[in-house]
Amino acid sequence: MKLFYTPGTSSLFPHIVLYEADLPFEKVKVDEHTKLTDNAADYRTINPLGFVPALQLDDGTVITESAAIVQYIADQVPAKRLAPPNGTLERTKLQLWLNFIVSEIQVGCFCPLFHAMTSDAAKTMYRERLALRVAHIDRHLAQNEYILGENFSLADVYLFVVLNWSRLAKFDLSSHARVLELCKRVGARPATRAAMQAEGLIV
């Protein structure tokens, strides 16, 4: 398998999950602006939209969209319990949270905060929206060790990845103690550290 990634972006999510799964894969770095890979190939031949991540399987099949990629990876190693089995209510709950994080937090709040055309007034509004959504997760964690309850899952990794952008977005997480504690635990996992070191995000 090949993972096409850009350091520090949402492609960190499947990068971490691949290390959690302990599956062999090749990393291919993509320049966010030129859309060229580190061997000067045009990444748009893999994903015409130029977005990362993408996972290319050994037969040439390409999977895009982080939530789809990570569920495929998790299903290759069911013994790792990164995702509940397909067809179960728990799997639906996982998909609920993955959809919430991508639509309500990543795309709905963080992406506009990083857009050059977003006004200061609009950024204030997006930070307020983000605070409401993170507070919702913080309340959920009052009764749950992890997002799915007692078990670590893909949802915890995804939350860690997107909230890792908080400092750049000038979003204060200090009032969300349970979320911060979860992110601290996910950040300390060997797979998380290995992926972040591979991307040059930590030493």
N, C-alpha and C positions, 0 to 999 in steps of 0.2 A: 504494500500500500504506500501511497504518497500523500502526505499532508501538505497542502499549499497554505502558507501562513504569512502574515505580516506581524512583526513583533508588537506586543501590547494591545492588539485589537481583539475582537471577539474570537478570532482563530485560536487564541490561547485556551479557550474552552475545550475543543476537541484535542488540542495538544496535551493538556493535562490528562484527559480521559484516556488517551492512547497509552500514556505512562501508567495510569491506574490499571489498565487492562493488561499491561505487560505484553503487548503485541508488537512484532517487528514492523517498523515503518521507516520511510525515508522522508526527511524534511526538505521542502522546497520553499525558499524565501521569495516573497513577491514584493516588489517596490510599490508602495501605495499610490504613487503618482504616475510613474511611467508604465505600470502594469507589466514590467519585465521581471522574469525570474532571475535568480542569482546566476544562472547560466545563459542569460540574455535571450531566453525564449519569451514569446508573447503569451502571457498568462490567459489572455482572452480566447485562446484556442481551447483552454480548459473550461473556463467560465466566461461566456461572451460579455457578461455584465462587468467583469473585472473585480467582483467582490470576493474576499476571502471570508471564511475558509472554503476549501474544496478537498474532498478525499477521493483520490483516484485508486480504484481497486486494481488488482493484478490483471483482471480481464479487460481493463480499459474503462469500465463503468465509472462515471463521475457522480458523486453525491455532493450536493451543495446544501446550505442552510445548516447552521450549527446543531439545532435540535434534532434534525434528521440524522446527521452524521454521528452524533454521540449515541443515539439509540441504536443505530446499526452496530457501532463498536461494542456497546454493552451487551448486545444480543449474541455476539461472537464468544463471549466469555461469561455465561450465566453464573458460573460458580463464584465470580467476583461480586455479584449482587450489586452492581452499579445501577441497575434498573429492575423494577419488579417484572415478572413474566408478562408477555403480551397477552391481552385478553382479560386481564384481571382489573378489578376496580383500582387497585394500587397503581397499576400502570397508567390508568386514566388520570389519577391524581397527580402523578409525575408530569404527564403531558399538560395538565392544567397549569402547574407551576412553571414549566418551561415556557408555555405560551404567555403567561402573565409576565415573566421576566423579559421576554423578547419584546412584547407589544407595549407593556405599560412602563417598563423601566428603560430598557436599552433604546428602542426606537421612539417610544413616546416621550422620553425625558432627556436621556443623555445625548442622543444624536443631535437634537436641536441646540443643545448647549455648546456643541463643538462646531456648529455651522457659522461661517463667517458673516452671513447675512442676518443672523438672529439679533434683534435689538436688545439692549440692556433690560428694557421693561419686559420683553418676552422671556429673557433668561431668568428673571426673577420669578415669573409665573411658572416656568418649567421646574425651577428648584423647589417651589412650593408644592407642585404636583408630585415631584420626586419624594419629598419629605412625607407626604401622605401615604404613598405606596410603600416606602421603607418602614414607616410606622406600622402599617398593616402586617408586614412580615415580622416585625419585632414583637407585636402582640401574639402572633401565631407561635413564635418561638418560646413564649412564656409557658406553653404547655407541651412543647416538643423540643427534644434535643437537636434534631435536624429537621429540615423542611418536611420530610416525609414521616417524621416521628422519631423512632429510635435508631433508624438506619441511615447512614450516609448514602447519598445518591448523587446522580447527575445534577439535580436541582441545586444542591449546595455548591457544587463547582461553578455553575453558571452564575449564581448570585455573587460568589467571590470575584469572578472575572469582571462583571460589569461594575460592581462597587469599587473595584480597584481603580476606576477612573475618577473617583470622587474628588481627589485632590486637584487634578487637572480641571475638573468642572467647577471647582470652588464650592463644593457641596459638603456641608459639615455633618459628619456621621456621629458626632460625640453624644447625641441624645438618644442613640439607638444602641444601647449597651448589649443587648442579646444578639443583634445582628453583627456588631463588632466582634463579639466573642466567637460566633460561628465563623466569621471570615478569618479570624486569627487561627482557629483550629484547622480550617481548610488550607490556609497558607502555610501551615507547618507540616503538612503531609509531604512525604518524600516525592510523590509524583508531581505535586504542585511546584515544589522547589526545583525539581529536575527540568520541568518545562520552562519555568521562568529563567533558570540559568541558561538553558539552550537558546532562549530568545534575548539574552543579554539584559534582562530586567532586574536581576539581582546577581550578586557576585557568588 
